[in-house]
């Protein structure tokens, strides 16, 4: 312990992984398999985007899909087989990270108790992820959650577009991204697609030329994609496994499934930026082919990696696993 009661690690870990979602846990497993001493700092399972996925359909050998909760549970169980090398601190928010000689010093808070924690590590892997924007229904965030938990709202057409085949589909959003998502969903042979702007005009606030605006509206019209600009008053139908939408004027719409095209509320790039990491215009951390974080001059920051959704990998969990392989193997071969 330090003089103010903070936990202090005298021997640095080989790798510290910040984030205990599927990709972070796999990075820790990969490190343990390479005989590295690894420690995972996890804010809490509910903060993981992957934890809330009702079913991944792109996991090899899982014919009926596998939930994010189950993926995390299995990875934790697998990691426990290597408890001599791999450990986890749950409910720790890493608030500061800095270079310390050839390694790093991480500082955080165990949020149930408020106790301060410090960790030393030779390399750091950031698996901090992103936070999706949620449709606000009746001014409330929580309304959508039961529908998301049942898989009635999806956040990635690349992941879940196949679920739209032969179905009536809603797309939440008013932006160019919403229009393009609606057109993409038709590629998956949806029966009908509608855009729900929830009280906004289509393309409101978008920097679109009149020509581009007319072109997108024409495409939507030619594909019979309806645009409903009225505010959404409430939802219904979750018990019957459908998404019912009641508009403010009283009209009711019914959909088999929906997609959010609202983008990201937050990209958790804070720790990378704290160490001089660069980001793109959207806020995704810039990395090289080994997932090393790049600085403003495009130079890799020694020992610092960003994997998974935080580095713009198409938001695919399998791509995140590939990131973890590249990052940990590179750290093992180059620094450890």
Secondary structure, 3 states (H helix, E strand, C coil): CCCCCCECCCCCEEEEEECCCHHHHHHHHHHHHCCCCEEEEECCHHHCCHHHCCCECCCCCCCCCECHHHHHHHHHHHHHCCCCCEEEEECEEEEEEEEECCEEEEEEEECCCCEEEEEEEEEEEECCCEEECCCCECCECHHHHHHHHCCCEECCHHHHHHHHCCCEEEEECCCHHHHHHHHHHHHCCCCEEEEECCCCCCCCCCCCCHHHHHHHHHHHHHCCCEEECCCEEEEECHHHCCEEEEECCCCEEEECEEEECCCEEEECCHHHHHCCECECCCCCECECCCCEEEECCCCEEEEEEECHHHHCCCCCHHHHHHHHHHHHHHHHHHCC
